[in-house]
């Protein structure tokens, strides 16, 4: 977070420097308040770029074996423009290298890892292991003890991208 603060400060300082140069070149025609206004606009532009570029930046860093399962771009009341211009703040990634498919009886079962990325003041990443019954479309998380957490069972839709990717 300190690096973002320093980057925002640097962007504001650079924008103020540009405004100062423009004021000097115009021989004082541009008013003095233009310099701090330009500094504020520079810091705001940096923050907007960071917020809206976060998702693409994270996608660039993912390995080629990654598959985006879902993304979230909820509108926030304290950021009313996000209702008009949505900003991705979380997404879930399937690590296709971890998919382990096997037959148990007459049921095809797949075990895999999902990573969830969330944008906060510091990025949060959580990884969870899951088991998916391809026939019944039941998704069960594996808890810390290594056993299935039946209380968290979900039934996936037939059109769910996770189901189509894991149960090829």
Secondary structure, DSSP 8 states (H G I E B T S, - for coil): -HHHHHHHHHHHHHHHHHHHHHHHHTTT-S-THHHHHHHHHHHHHHHHHHHHHHHHHHHHHS-TTEEEEEEE---BTTBGGGGTS----EEEEEEGGG-EEEEETTEEEEEEEEEEEE-SSS-EEEEEEEEEETTTTEEEEE-TTSSEEEEEEEE--TT-HHHHHHT-
